[in-house]
Amino acid sequence: MQQLGWTVLRELEERDLDRIAGWDSDPELAHLMGGVPISSEESRSRYLKMLRNRNSLVMAIVDRSGGLIGDIELTEIAWRSGDAELSIKIGDPAYRDRGIGESAVREMLSIAFEGLGLRRVYLRVCSDNPRAVRCYKKCGFRREGVVRRRLGPDDQIRVVTLMTILRSDFMRFQAVS
Ligand SMILES: CC(C)(COP(=O)(O)OP(=O)(O)OC[C@H]1O[C@@H](n2cnc3c(N)ncnc32)[C@H](O)[C@@H]1OP(=O)(O)O)[C@@H](O)C(=O)NCCC(=O)NCCS
């Protein structure tokens, strides 16, 4: 892992939501996320719901000086089974490909497994997003299967990969990498 030398996550606050809404309206970013661009009202309401929901955890990804550059989420937290879904975006392209995604995912997995006591974290990634797939593999996620889905504004058929990591694998992976 690239050693960035700073904590890349902090709690997300309401003052971050305007910046995030700007990213959520970007068609290119929405395509990478397998979704569609949304309005600032929709974005704001989605994040406010997550901030109030005990079955989600959303954190801000910050640069060296603490400025917001993205966000990372655990949603669908099932406390009984110990499962949750992870999703991440680095909104500013200048900050991609610098190891920040890997650090953010590892920090979030540490919160999930060591802080919240979860057992399994899964995610869905479009297979035509090789940077994201590579980032998740670097963090110890394994491919579980693929499904073809109609996604995006024009219902394009895309291959979506399900990737998962278990707490036991994360602990082992952290120890050796
Ligand atoms: C996906 C994302 C979180 C990854 O974070 P990141 O900081 O860019 O990723 P990292 O720098 O930690 O790792 C990226 C890896 O992909 C590799 N990579 C980049 N482009 C690639 C490509 N076209 N093909 C294969 N590998 C690629 C990089 O070389 C790096 O691997 P390495 O460390 O072995 O050299 C970030 O790029 C992002 O938010 N992108 C936009 C939104 C998005 O795609 N979210 C994920 C939706 S599932």
The ligand as a MOL file (V3000), in Angstrom:
LIG
                    3D

  0  0  0     0  0            999 V3000
M  V30 BEGIN CTAB
M  V30 COUNTS 48 50 0 0 0
M  V30 BEGIN ATOM
M  V30 1 C -12.5370 4.1120 -7.7460 0
M  V30 2 C -11.7440 5.0330 -6.8360 0
M  V30 3 C -12.4290 5.1080 -5.4680 0
M  V30 4 C -10.3420 4.4400 -6.6280 0
M  V30 5 O -9.6020 5.3150 -5.8430 0
M  V30 6 P -8.1260 5.7700 -6.3650 0
M  V30 7 O -7.5250 6.5830 -5.3080 0
M  V30 8 O -8.2660 6.3600 -7.7220 0
M  V30 9 O -7.4540 4.3280 -6.4630 0
M  V30 10 P -5.9720 3.8990 -6.0790 0
M  V30 11 O -5.0080 4.9520 -6.5440 0
M  V30 12 O -5.9360 3.4770 -4.6580 0
M  V30 13 O -5.8320 2.5840 -6.9600 0
M  V30 14 C -6.1120 2.5980 -8.3350 0
M  V30 15 C -5.4040 1.4460 -9.0180 0
M  V30 16 O -6.0000 1.2370 -10.2950 0
M  V30 17 C -4.9730 1.2560 -11.2920 0
M  V30 18 N -5.5960 1.7580 -12.5020 0
M  V30 19 C -5.9080 3.0100 -12.8720 0
M  V30 20 N -6.4930 3.0250 -14.0810 0
M  V30 21 C -6.5530 1.7400 -14.4890 0
M  V30 22 C -7.0230 1.0840 -15.6710 0
M  V30 23 N -7.5740 1.7950 -16.6720 0
M  V30 24 N -6.9170 -0.2570 -15.7670 0
M  V30 25 C -6.3690 -0.9890 -14.7490 0
M  V30 26 N -5.8710 -0.4330 -13.6120 0
M  V30 27 C -5.9780 0.9130 -13.4850 0
M  V30 28 C -3.9180 2.1850 -10.7060 0
M  V30 29 O -2.6710 1.9970 -11.3490 0
M  V30 30 C -3.9240 1.7080 -9.2510 0
M  V30 31 O -3.3020 0.4560 -9.1040 0
M  V30 32 P -1.7650 0.3240 -8.5480 0
M  V30 33 O -1.7370 0.9920 -7.1960 0
M  V30 34 O -1.5330 -1.1410 -8.5010 0
M  V30 35 O -0.8920 1.0520 -9.5370 0
M  V30 36 C -11.6270 6.4710 -7.4410 0
M  V30 37 O -10.8260 6.4350 -8.6140 0
M  V30 38 C -12.9810 7.0960 -7.7600 0
M  V30 39 O -13.6560 7.5710 -6.8770 0
M  V30 40 N -13.3500 7.0740 -9.0530 0
M  V30 41 C -14.6090 7.6810 -9.4830 0
M  V30 42 C -15.8440 7.0210 -8.8720 0
M  V30 43 C -15.8080 5.5190 -8.9260 0
M  V30 44 O -15.4180 4.9280 -9.9240 0
M  V30 45 N -16.2350 4.9170 -7.8170 0
M  V30 46 C -16.3060 3.4730 -7.7070 0
M  V30 47 C -17.6200 2.9940 -8.1410 0
M  V30 48 S -17.7840 1.2420 -7.8410 0
M  V30 END ATOM
M  V30 BEGIN BOND
M  V30 1 1 1 2
M  V30 2 1 2 3
M  V30 3 1 2 4
M  V30 4 1 2 36
M  V30 5 1 4 5
M  V30 6 1 5 6
M  V30 7 2 6 7
M  V30 8 1 6 8
M  V30 9 1 6 9
M  V30 10 1 9 10
M  V30 11 2 10 11
M  V30 12 1 10 12
M  V30 13 1 10 13
M  V30 14 1 13 14
M  V30 15 1 14 15
M  V30 16 1 15 16
M  V30 17 1 15 30
M  V30 18 1 16 17
M  V30 19 1 17 18
M  V30 20 1 17 28
M  V30 21 1 18 19
M  V30 22 1 18 27
M  V30 23 2 19 20
M  V30 24 1 20 21
M  V30 25 1 21 22
M  V30 26 2 21 27
M  V30 27 1 22 23
M  V30 28 2 22 24
M  V30 29 1 24 25
M  V30 30 2 25 26
M  V30 31 1 26 27
M  V30 32 1 28 29
M  V30 33 1 28 30
M  V30 34 1 30 31
M  V30 35 1 31 32
M  V30 36 2 32 33
M  V30 37 1 32 34
M  V30 38 1 32 35
M  V30 39 1 36 37
M  V30 40 1 36 38
M  V30 41 2 38 39
M  V30 42 1 38 40
M  V30 43 1 40 41
M  V30 44 1 41 42
M  V30 45 1 42 43
M  V30 46 2 43 44
M  V30 47 1 43 45
M  V30 48 1 45 46
M  V30 49 1 46 47
M  V30 50 1 47 48
M  V30 END BOND
M  V30 END CTAB
M  END
